[in-house]
Amino acid sequence: MATTEVSALSGDLPERDVSNPVILADTDIDHVNTKRVQLYCRLAAGIPAFLMIVTPILIDWALHAYFDVKLGSIWVVIPSMLVMLFGIWTFIKGELRRRSYHLLLTEDGVIFEYGRVRTRLLFEQVQLMDRETSLFLGKFHLIRLNLYTAGGMVALSPVPVGVAGTIEQILYSQHAQMKADV
């Protein structure tokens, strides 16, 4: 089975089985720029981590400025250090999730891995597709795909707009084939 992979890790093109090429749609998945996915994931991890690190500093300053609490007090230092360590841990966790981002399109379906969650879904199981965007996702030309099946919903986020268009075309072409068969 020939597959095409979109990966946020490597800039190299994935290996392809040229004996049996698969044309998924008008968009060439091999050349989708995943730098936007990388930047989005870094910012999504970095902004909360930054806020968790800056917040204790500002609270320590406010306690010293307005309430004359000593900065060396154990009641100030220990909670501040714990919140800062949690902020660093949040950033590291987000970076590890970014490194595990993989989107694999095959003839039959999609495999999406982000963090420790790996989702495999056949296109024939999809009954409805919904595209969502937000201000933050839109700036990076990314969207969130919600694929509804009989058993529930699978959310793929972040997905480059070109890849989402390809998935949409595949789903609509299968839907048209099913209507023609009936």
N, C-alpha and C positions, 0 to 999 in steps of 0.2 A: 504494500500500500504506500503510495507516495504521500508525503506530508510536507507541509510548509510550516516553519516555526517563526514566531516573533518572540524575541527574547530581549529583556532589558539589560542583560548582563554583557553579552558579547556584541561587538560591532561587526564580527565576521558573518558572512552569509552562511546559513545552515546548509548541510549537505542535502542534495536532492537526487532522487532517483530519476535520471533522465530517460530511462528506457520506457517509463510509463508516466509521462508528465500529466499533471492535473491542473487544469485551468479553473481556478475557483471563481473568478469574476474579473471585472475590468481592472481592479486594483491589484498590483503585484505586491503580495504580502512580504516578499523577501526584502523589499527596499523601504519598508515602513520605518520611519525614524522613531526610535524608541527613547531618544534623549529626553523628550517631553515627559514620558512616563517616569523616567529616572528622576528628573527635576521635581515633578509633582510629588513623587513618593518621598523624596528628601525633604521637601518643604512640609509635607503632611506630617512627617516625623519631627522635623526641626522646630516648627512653630510652637507646639505644646511643650516641647522640652525646653526651649528658650524661655517661655513664660514661667515654667516651673523653677527655673534657675534664677530668673530675675525677681520673681515675687518675694522670696525670702530676703533678698537684699533690700528691696523697697520696704518691706515690713520692719526689718531690723533698723533701717534708717528712720522710719516713722516712730518706732518705739523709743529710739534714742532722742529724736528731735522733740516729740510732743509729751512723752511720759517719763523722760529721763531714766530709762531703763538701761543698765550697763550692757554693752554689746557682748561682754565676756560671760554673761549670766548663762548658767546651764539650761535655763528654761527658754532661752533664745537660740543658743548654739545648736543644741541637739535637734529640735524640730527643723531648723533651717538646713542643717546638714542632711537630714533624712529627705526633705523635699528636694534638695539639689541632687542627691543620689538617685531619687526616683525619676527626676528629669533626665539625668544621664542615661538611666536604664531605659526610659521611654524612647530616647533617640536611638540607642543601640538596637532595641527591638524593632523599631521602624526600619533601620538600615538592613537588618537581617530579612525582614519581609520584602524589602525592595530587591534584594539580591536573589530572592527565590521567585520573582515574578516571571512566569512563562505563560505564553498563549500559543497553543498548538491547534492549527486547523487541519483537519483531515477531510477526506471525501465524505465521511459519514457524520462527522460531528466536530465538537470543540472540546479541548482539554485546557482548563484554566487553573493555574496554580499561583497562589499569592499567600505568602506566609506559610503556615502549616496546612492549609486547606487546599486540596486538589479536587476539582470538579470535572467530571466527565459527562458529557451530554451529547446524545445523538440528535441530529437535526430532525429526524422523523418524529421524535418525542415532543418537539416544541409546538405548542398550539398558538401562542401569542408572543409577540416581542414588543418591548417598550424601551424607548431610548430616553434617558434623563440626562440633564446637564445641570451644572451649578455654576456660579460665578467663578469659583476656584478651578473647577474642571474645564470650563470654557476657555479660560485664559491659556491653557496648555493644549487646546484642541483635542480634548479627551471627553469621553462620555461614559455613562454607566448604562450597561445593557441589562435589562430584566427579561429573562426568558422564562415564560410560564409553561409548565407541563401539567399533565393531569394530576401529578403528585405534589405539586407546589411550584415554587419559584426559585430560579437560580439567578443571582446577581453577579455580573462580571463588571468589575470596576477596579482600576481605570482601563479603558480600552481606547486606542486611537480611533479617530473618526473614520479613517479609511478602512480599517479592519472591521469596524461595526457596519459600515456600508456593504462590505463584502459578505458578512454574515447575513445581513438583511436580504441581499440579492439571492443568496443560496436558499434562504427560507422561502422567499416569494416564488422562486423557480420551482421548488419542491411542491409548494401549495398549488401552483398552476398545473403541475404534472398530475397531482392527485385529482384536481377538478376535471382534467381532460380524461383521466381514466374512468371517471364515474359516468 
